[in-house]
Amino acid sequence: MSHGNRPAHHVPAGGSAIREPLQQLQKAELVAVDGKKGRKLTREGIALLNRTAAEVVKELKVQPQEAPS
C-alpha cells in the first residue's frame, strides 16, 4: 500500500522548536504560565488572534473568488 510522501516513521520535534517560540510569546505577554496546566493565552493574546482573524476574513472578502476548474 502506497502512502505517497508520508514519512516511514514518526520523528519527534526538537524541544527548542516548541519551547523558544512559547518563551518569546511569554516575553511579549501574549501567553502566561498557568500553574501545572501549562501555558494559556492572555487577554492580549486572544485580542491579537481575534484582530488577525478579522483582518484575514476581511482580506478574503475583498479578493475576487476564483472560478472552479
PADREN-542591 format. One line per field, with one value per atom (N, C-alpha, C, O): atom name; x, y, z. Coordinates in nm, 4 decimals, always signed. Example, Ala and Ser with C-alpha at 12.3 -4.5 7.8 and 13.67 -1.06 7.14 Angstrom:
2
atomo = N;CA;C;O;N;CA;C;O
c1 = +1.3190;+1.2300;+1.3200;+1.4236;+1.2850;+1.3670;+1.2900;+1.3409
c2 = -0.5690;-0.4500;-0.3300;-0.3319;-0.2250;-0.1060;+0.0030;+0.1138
c3 = +0.7800;+0.7800;+0.7800;+0.8465;+0.7080;+0.7140;+0.7870;+0.8039
REM end
This chain:
69
atomo = N;CA;C;O;N;CA;C;O;N;CA;C;O;N;CA;C;O;N;CA;C;O;N;CA;C;O;N;CA;C;O;N;CA;C;O;N;CA;C;O;N;CA;C;O;N;CA;C;O;N;CA;C;O;N;CA;C;O;N;CA;C;O;N;CA;C;O;N;CA;C;O;N;CA;C;O;N;CA;C;O;N;CA;C;O;N;CA;C;O;N;CA;C;O;N;CA;C;O;N;CA;C;O;N;CA;C;O;N;CA;C;O;N;CA;C;O;N;CA;C;O;N;CA;C;O;N;CA;C;O;N;CA;C;O;N;CA;C;O;N;CA;C;O;N;CA;C;O;N;CA;C;O;N;CA;C;O;N;CA;C;O;N;CA;C;O;N;CA;C;O;N;CA;C;O;N;CA;C;O;N;CA;C;O;N;CA;C;O;N;CA;C;O;N;CA;C;O;N;CA;C;O;N;CA;C;O;N;CA;C;O;N;CA;C;O;N;CA;C;O;N;CA;C;O;N;CA;C;O;N;CA;C;O;N;CA;C;O;N;CA;C;O;N;CA;C;O;N;CA;C;O;N;CA;C;O;N;CA;C;O;N;CA;C;O;N;CA;C;O;N;CA;C;O;N;CA;C;O;N;CA;C;O;N;CA;C;O;N;CA;C;O;N;CA;C;O;N;CA;C;O;N;CA;C;O;N;CA;C;O
c1 = +0.0845;+0.0000;+0.0895;+0.1790;+0.0649;+0.1453;+0.0821;-0.0391;+0.1655;+0.1179;+0.1745;+0.1800;+0.2161;+0.2678;+0.3955;+0.4919;+0.3975;+0.5167;+0.5206;+0.6032;+0.4343;+0.4282;+0.5598;+0.6131;+0.6138;+0.7380;+0.7201;+0.6104;+0.8284;+0.8228;+0.8010;+0.7497;+0.8383;+0.8245;+0.8077;+0.8359;+0.7621;+0.7393;+0.8729;+0.9643;+0.8828;+1.0027;+0.9571;+0.8877;+0.9940;+0.9511;+1.0200;+1.1329;+0.9507;+1.0089;+1.1171;+1.1108;+1.2150;+1.3177;+1.2554;+1.1649;+1.3017;+1.2439;+1.2468;+1.1506;+1.3554;+1.3666;+1.2760;+1.2430;+1.2349;+1.1467;+1.0101;+0.9392;+0.9732;+0.8462;+0.8676;+0.7927;+0.9692;+0.9935;+1.0289;+0.9738;+1.1182;+1.1656;+1.0556;+1.0459;+0.9719;+0.8625;+0.7648;+0.7142;+0.7379;+0.6499;+0.7115;+0.6411;+0.8427;+0.9100;+0.9032;+0.8883;+0.9137;+0.9028;+0.7617;+0.7445;+0.6604;+0.5223;+0.4997;+0.4247;+0.5642;+0.5550;+0.6172;+0.5610;+0.7341;+0.8044;+0.7184;+0.7203;+0.6424;+0.5546;+0.4217;+0.3342;+0.4068;+0.2871;+0.1619;+0.0523;+0.1790;+0.0664;+0.0272;-0.0833;+0.1192;+0.0967;+0.1450;+0.2450;+0.0737;+0.1126;+0.1155;+0.0423;+0.2009;+0.2079;+0.0882;+0.0583;+0.0198;-0.0999;-0.0723;-0.1292;+0.0150;+0.0476;+0.0973;+0.1849;+0.0415;+0.0823;+0.0131;+0.0479;-0.0841;-0.1593;-0.0797;-0.1090;+0.0193;+0.0968;+0.0800;+0.0736;+0.0729;+0.0590;-0.0787;-0.1401;-0.1272;-0.2543;-0.2446;-0.1606;-0.3314;-0.3335;-0.3807;-0.4703;-0.3193;-0.3648;-0.4745;-0.5026;-0.5355;-0.6365;-0.5764;-0.6398;-0.4529;-0.3852;-0.3605;-0.3740;-0.3246;-0.3010;-0.4277;-0.4261;-0.5375;-0.6670;-0.7089;-0.7574;-0.6898;-0.7261;-0.6444;-0.6980;-0.5153;-0.4307;-0.4792;-0.4883;-0.5103;-0.5599;-0.6927;-0.7142;-0.7810;-0.9101;-0.8939;-0.9600;-0.8053;-0.7802;-0.7219;-0.7629;-0.6261;-0.5621;-0.6636;-0.6648;-0.7483;-0.8502;-0.9474;-0.9866;-0.9859;-1.0782;-1.0138;-1.0808;-0.8849;-0.8140;-0.8087;-0.8259;-0.7851;-0.7787;-0.9142;-0.9222;-1.0216;-1.1559;-1.1878;-1.2431;-1.1528;-1.1784;-1.1026;-1.1571;-0.9774;-0.8953;-0.9529;-0.9536;-1.0006;-1.0584;-1.1870;-1.2170;-1.2631;-1.3868;-1.3574;-1.4356;-1.2464;-1.2099;-1.1605;-1.1882;-1.0879;-1.0309;-1.1412;-1.2325;-1.1336;-1.2356;-1.2193;-1.1078;-1.3313;-1.3292;-1.2817;-1.3199;-1.1974;-1.1522;-1.2593;-1.3285;-1.2738;-1.3732;-1.3254;-1.2081;-1.4152;-1.3749;-1.3374;-1.4009;-1.2348;-1.1929;-1.2329;-1.2049
c2 = -0.1170;+0.0000;+0.1238;+0.1367;+0.2131;+0.3342;+0.4482;+0.4691;+0.5212;+0.6353;+0.7664;+0.8652;+0.7697;+0.8920;+0.9391;+0.8633;+1.0653;+1.1239;+1.1086;+1.1711;+1.0282;+1.0098;+0.9526;+0.8590;+1.0069;+0.9529;+0.8091;+0.7679;+0.7345;+0.5940;+0.5751;+0.4709;+0.6725;+0.6591;+0.7960;+0.8987;+0.7965;+0.9197;+0.9812;+0.9108;+1.1133;+1.1852;+1.2973;+1.3884;+1.2936;+1.3992;+1.5328;+1.5359;+1.6411;+1.7739;+1.7982;+1.7458;+1.8774;+1.9157;+2.0011;+2.0799;+1.9869;+2.0590;+2.2092;+2.2770;+2.2628;+2.4079;+2.4637;+2.5823;+2.3810;+2.4276;+2.4660;+2.5463;+2.4111;+2.4424;+2.5394;+2.6358;+2.5138;+2.5912;+2.7370;+2.8267;+2.7625;+2.9002;+2.9935;+3.1053;+2.9540;+3.0450;+3.0714;+3.1829;+2.9706;+2.9922;+3.0897;+3.1717;+3.0804;+3.1743;+3.3164;+3.4115;+3.3323;+3.4643;+3.5207;+3.6396;+3.4333;+3.4780;+3.5168;+3.6102;+3.4458;+3.4815;+3.6172;+3.6994;+3.6413;+3.7689;+3.8846;+3.9939;+3.8599;+3.9616;+3.9699;+4.0484;+3.8881;+3.8845;+3.8451;+3.8932;+3.7575;+3.7045;+3.5661;+3.5183;+3.5021;+3.3708;+3.3783;+3.4440;+3.3108;+3.3092;+3.1653;+3.0796;+3.1395;+3.0074;+2.9914;+3.0801;+2.8769;+2.8502;+2.7339;+2.6257;+2.7573;+2.6551;+2.5268;+2.5285;+2.4159;+2.2855;+2.2504;+2.1510;+2.3303;+2.3027;+2.3360;+2.2825;+2.4220;+2.4628;+2.6108;+2.6919;+2.6455;+2.7855;+2.8101;+2.7201;+2.9347;+2.9713;+3.1138;+3.1925;+3.1455;+3.2787;+3.3812;+3.3542;+3.4984;+3.6092;+3.6838;+3.6531;+3.7814;+3.8636;+3.9314;+3.9405;+3.9787;+4.0451;+3.9468;+3.9826;+3.8234;+3.7208;+3.6865;+3.6714;+3.6743;+3.6446;+3.7604;+3.7390;+3.8838;+4.0018;+4.0076;+4.0395;+3.9768;+3.9773;+3.8733;+3.9024;+3.7534;+3.6492;+3.6901;+3.6673;+3.7497;+3.7935;+3.9024;+3.8991;+4.0000;+4.1064;+4.0479;+4.0849;+3.9563;+3.8954;+3.8151;+3.8226;+3.7387;+3.6601;+3.7519;+3.7220;+3.8625;+3.9576;+4.0181;+4.0361;+4.0493;+4.1038;+4.0023;+4.0382;+3.8762;+3.7712;+3.7552;+3.7465;+3.7513;+3.7381;+3.8568;+3.8399;+3.9769;+4.0976;+4.0918;+4.1266;+4.0479;+4.0378;+3.9335;+3.9551;+3.8222;+3.7183;+3.7652;+3.7255;+3.8497;+3.9029;+4.0033;+4.0155;+4.0748;+4.1772;+4.1133;+4.1641;+4.0026;+3.9375;+3.8713;+3.8113;+3.8817;+3.8145;+3.6630;+3.6116;+3.5936;+3.4473;+3.3903;+3.4385;+3.2865;+3.2187;+3.1252;+3.0635;+3.1139;+3.0221;+2.8795;+2.8502;+2.7890;+2.6490;+2.5884;+2.6162;+2.5062;+2.4466;+2.3027;+2.2388
c3 = +0.0000;+0.0000;+0.0000;+0.0836;-0.0929;-0.1053;-0.0260;-0.0311;+0.0472;+0.1246;+0.0703;+0.1435;-0.0550;-0.1146;-0.0490;-0.0390;-0.0036;+0.0568;+0.2081;+0.2745;+0.2619;+0.4067;+0.4589;+0.3994;+0.5696;+0.6239;+0.6709;+0.7084;+0.6682;+0.7059;+0.8548;+0.8958;+0.9376;+1.0816;+1.1464;+1.0847;+1.2700;+1.3459;+1.3869;+1.4298;+1.3733;+1.4165;+1.5092;+1.4642;+1.6374;+1.7293;+1.6982;+1.6492;+1.7273;+1.7071;+1.8114;+1.9226;+1.7746;+1.8713;+1.9805;+1.9531;+2.1020;+2.2149;+2.1987;+2.2346;+2.1452;+2.1349;+2.0255;+2.0282;+1.9294;+1.8221;+1.8773;+1.8165;+1.9891;+2.0532;+2.1688;+2.1844;+2.2490;+2.3711;+2.3421;+2.4060;+2.2488;+2.2248;+2.1745;+2.2251;+2.0775;+2.0386;+2.1533;+2.1665;+2.2359;+2.3505;+2.4506;+2.5095;+2.4695;+2.5596;+2.5043;+2.5811;+2.3730;+2.3120;+2.3304;+2.3570;+2.3159;+2.3374;+2.4831;+2.5115;+2.5754;+2.7173;+2.7422;+2.8146;+2.6822;+2.6989;+2.6473;+2.7040;+2.5387;+2.4812;+2.5561;+2.5196;+2.6615;+2.7442;+2.6657;+2.6945;+2.5664;+2.4900;+2.5413;+2.5155;+2.6146;+2.6740;+2.8185;+2.8476;+2.9092;+3.0501;+3.1003;+3.0505;+3.1996;+3.2603;+3.3534;+3.4333;+3.3422;+3.4217;+3.5165;+3.5020;+3.6130;+3.7131;+3.6507;+3.5643;+3.6945;+3.6426;+3.5121;+3.4484;+3.4717;+3.3489;+3.2240;+3.1171;+3.2342;+3.1174;+3.0894;+3.1817;+2.9623;+2.9236;+2.8646;+2.8073;+2.8796;+2.8179;+2.7643;+2.8082;+2.6693;+2.6103;+2.7131;+2.7930;+2.7097;+2.7929;+2.7165;+2.6006;+2.7824;+2.7131;+2.5902;+2.4851;+2.6055;+2.4933;+2.3785;+2.2615;+2.4125;+2.3105;+2.2350;+2.1129;+2.3080;+2.2453;+2.1552;+2.0441;+2.2039;+2.1249;+1.9956;+1.8894;+2.0047;+1.8847;+1.7845;+1.6652;+1.8308;+1.7403;+1.6769;+1.5578;+1.7550;+1.7007;+1.5957;+1.4919;+1.6224;+1.5232;+1.3948;+1.2848;+1.4095;+1.2931;+1.2121;+1.0893;+1.2800;+1.2108;+1.1360;+1.0231;+1.1981;+1.1340;+1.0089;+0.9072;+1.0163;+0.9001;+0.7868;+0.6703;+0.8201;+0.7178;+0.6502;+0.5276;+0.7304;+0.6753;+0.5853;+0.4766;+0.6306;+0.5524;+0.4197;+0.3149;+0.4246;+0.3037;+0.2082;+0.0870;+0.2600;+0.1749;+0.1083;-0.0044;+0.1776;+0.1193;+0.0083;-0.0860;+0.0183;-0.0794;-0.2083;-0.3170;-0.1975;-0.3148;-0.3959;-0.3391;-0.5290;-0.6115;-0.6022;-0.5930;-0.6046;-0.5969;-0.7307;-0.8374;-0.7228;-0.8441;-0.8908;-0.8099;-1.0215;-1.0788;-1.0601;-1.0836;-1.0178;-1.0022;-1.1367;-1.2384;-1.1362;-1.2639;-1.2755;-1.3770
REM end
